[in-house]
Amino acid sequence: MSLDFLEMHFRYRRTLTANSKVCTGCRTCEVVCTLYHGGIINLEQSRLHIRADPLKGSFNPTVCHQCSDAPCYFACPLSAINIEKEFGTVQISERECSGCGACIEACPFKVIRLDEGANKAFKCDLCHGTPECARWCPVNALGVAEFGGAR
């Protein structure tokens, strides 16, 4: 079942926040993410990314914003992307995803990735409500914000 644009835009949603001024680039968040989702440490499979600027010595955690207008949701030709009701998160159904890449192209933050082995797109799902990356960040560079309508 698809949501209309207004219902999508004003939904309650939880999202990760990232503070690049605090991030030290330790990549604990990426390690914890891959352990939680895959049971192994494989930073290529992390659902968030630390982008480093070695010239400035800065680190920028790049996270899914669970966009209110969800361009990835509307770009998917197979309706393999759904909105989870409890936390308003945008979820990719691995079972239904064909790996076409339309969602990857539509993502304004470039955080959706393709698992080439499985030919499936993946992104942050907020660990089903309580993001492990934020929980384990040693400097509290990651957090959770809530937006939108009543729950």
C-alpha positions in Angstrom: 0.0 0.0 0.0 1.5 3.4 -0.9 1.2 6.6 1.0 0.3 9.8 -0.6 2.7 12.7 -0.6 1.1 14.7 2.3 0.7 11.6 4.5 4.4 10.8 3.8 5.6 14.4 4.5 3.8 14.9 7.8 4.3 11.4 9.3 6.0 10.9 12.6 9.6 9.8 12.0 12.7 9.1 13.9 16.1 9.8 12.3 19.8 9.8 13.1 21.6 13.0 13.8 25.3 13.4 13.3 27.7 16.1 14.6 30.8 16.3 12.5 32.4 18.8 15.0 32.4 16.0 17.6 33.2 12.9 15.4 36.8 11.7 15.8 36.6 9.2 12.9 37.0 6.1 15.1 34.5 4.3 13.0 33.0 2.5 16.0 29.6 3.3 14.5 30.4 1.5 11.3 31.7 -1.6 13.2 28.7 -1.8 15.4 26.3 -1.4 12.4 27.8 -4.3 10.5 27.9 -6.5 13.6 24.3 -5.7 14.4 23.1 -6.3 10.8 25.4 -9.0 9.5 27.1 -10.5 12.5 30.6 -9.7 11.1 32.8 -6.6 10.8 32.7 -5.5 7.2 32.8 -1.7 6.8 31.6 -1.9 3.2 28.3 -3.2 4.6 27.8 -0.4 7.0 24.5 1.5 6.7 26.2 4.8 7.7 29.6 6.1 6.6 32.4 8.3 8.0 33.7 10.6 5.3 37.1 11.8 6.2 38.8 15.0 4.9 42.5 14.4 5.5 43.5 17.9 4.5 41.2 19.4 7.2 41.5 16.6 9.7 37.7 16.4 9.8 35.2 13.5 9.8 31.6 13.7 8.7 29.2 10.9 9.7 26.9 10.5 6.7 23.5 9.0 7.8 20.1 8.3 6.4 17.8 11.2 7.2 14.6 9.1 6.9 13.5 12.0 4.6 10.0 13.4 5.1 9.5 13.3 1.3 11.3 9.9 0.9 12.5 10.2 -2.7 13.8 6.6 -2.6 10.3 5.4 -1.7 8.8 7.1 -4.7 11.7 6.1 -7.1 11.4 2.3 -6.4 9.6 0.7 -9.4 8.8 -2.4 -7.5 7.4 -0.9 -4.3 10.2 -2.7 -2.4 10.5 0.3 -0.1 8.0 0.7 2.7 7.4 3.1 5.6 7.5 1.4 8.9 4.7 2.8 11.0 6.0 2.7 14.6 9.1 4.9 14.0 8.3 6.2 10.5 11.5 4.7 9.1 12.0 4.1 5.4 12.7 0.4 4.9 14.0 -1.6 1.9 12.5 -5.1 1.6 15.4 -7.3 0.7 13.0 -9.9 -0.5 11.3 -7.6 -3.0 14.4 -5.5 -4.1 15.7 -6.2 -7.6 18.9 -4.2 -7.2 17.9 -1.8 -10.0 19.5 1.2 -8.3 16.7 3.6 -8.7 16.6 4.3 -5.0 20.4 4.8 -4.9 20.1 7.5 -7.6 17.1 9.2 -5.9 18.8 9.5 -2.5 19.9 13.1 -2.0 22.4 12.1 0.7 23.9 9.1 -1.2 23.5 6.8 1.7 21.8 3.9 0.0 24.2 1.2 -1.1 24.1 -1.9 -3.2 25.2 -5.2 -1.9 26.7 -6.5 -5.1 26.9 -10.1 -3.9 23.1 -10.2 -3.2 22.2 -7.6 -5.8 20.1 -5.8 -3.2 20.0 -2.2 -2.0 20.4 -1.5 1.7 20.3 1.5 4.0 19.9 2.5 7.7 16.8 1.0 9.3 17.5 2.6 12.7 18.1 -0.9 14.1 14.3 -1.1 14.3 14.0 1.9 16.6 17.1 2.1 18.7 20.2 2.7 16.6 23.2 0.8 17.9 25.6 3.2 16.3 24.3 6.1 18.4 24.2 3.9 21.5 27.9 2.9 21.1 29.4 6.2 19.8 32.2 6.9 22.3 31.9 10.7 21.8 28.2 11.0 21.4 28.5 12.3 17.8 25.4 10.4 16.8 21.9 10.9 18.2 18.2 10.4 17.4 15.7 13.1 16.6 12.0 12.9 16.3 9.9 14.8 13.8 6.4 15.1 12.4 2.9 14.3 13.6 1.7 12.5 16.7 2.5 8.9 17.2 
